Amino acid sequence: MELREFFEHLSGARRVYGEPYEKDGVTVIPALSVRAGGGFGKGDVKDQVSGGSGGGGGAIARPLGAYVIRDGKVSWEPAVDVNRIVLGGQILVGVVLIAYALSARRRR
């Protein structure tokens, strides 16, 4: 797959919304957040050994939730990202511990 094809594959509604599926009369359309990036380079040094190259790229897709169609009514069901909840809790505990340490230091 060429680079152009790779980025075309990542863009568009097909990468943001998954294929709808139906079960027991309920249709579910998953929705994602897709981020992609890349980097390139080339080098050439005179009076020394010439060389250089580069490249790189990546993509991250995270579930956001899904549209659920039931009995002709559409509802949004958000996805719960447990990793972000845990990370947020860890950051909060870290900030509280730092604040406590600074206040204890001032009391001395």
N, C-alpha and C positions, 0 to 999 in steps of 0.2 A: 504494500500500500504506500503510495507516495504521500508526501507531507500535505499537499493540497487536498487529497482525498481524505486524509486523516481529519483535518480541520472541518471539511465539509460534513464529514460523518458526525462530528461533535456538535455542529450547529443545527439550528432548526427545531421545529416543534417536536420532532420524533425523539430528540434527546431530552427535552424538558418534560414531555408527557409520554408515559409508557403506553404500551398497547392496551386498549380497554379489554377487560374480560368480564364475563357474565357467569353467575352461578345462582341458582334458585331465584331467578327473576331480578337479581340485583346486579347492576353494572358498576364496576370499579375502574377508575382511570387514575393511575398513579402519577404523581408530579414530583420532579426532581430539580435540584439546583446543580447545574453543571458549570464547572470552571476549568478552563484550559489555558495553558501557556507554553511558551517555548523559548529557546535561546540558541543562538548560532554564533559562530566565530570563524575567523580565518587569520592566519599569521604568516608573515614572511619577513625574515631577518636578513639584511644584507651583510656581507663580509663574514657571515657565520653560516652554519648549516641551516638551510632553508627548511621550513616546515610549518605546520600548523593545520589545524582542522577544528572542528567543533560540532556542536549539535546538542540536542536535548529537547525534552518536552514532557508534558504530563497532563493529566486530567483528573479531576476529582468530581465525583457525583454523590450527592447526599439526598436521601429521601426527605421531601417536605411534607408530604401527606397524600391524600387521594380524594378525588371527587367521587361521591357515592350517589348513584341514581337508583332510587327505590320508589316504586309506585308513582312515577312521573315527577318526583321531587328530587332536587339536587342538593346535596349537603357536602360540606368540606370536613374531612377528618384529618387533623394534623398528625404528623408523625412525631413521636417522642424520641429525642436524641439523648439517651441516657449518658453517653460519654460527655456531652456538653454540660449536663446537669452536674455530674461528678466533678468535672473540671472547675465549674463555677463555685461549687462548694469548697474545693481545695483552695482556690484563690481567696475566697472569703475568709477561711480559717487562717491562711497565711497573713492576710492583712490584719486580722484581729490579734494574732500573736505578735506581730511587729508593733502594733499600737500599744499592746500591753507591755512589751519589753521597753519601749520608749518611755511610757508613763512610769514604770517601775524605776527606771534609771534617773528620772527627774526627781523622784521622791528622796533619793539618797542625799 
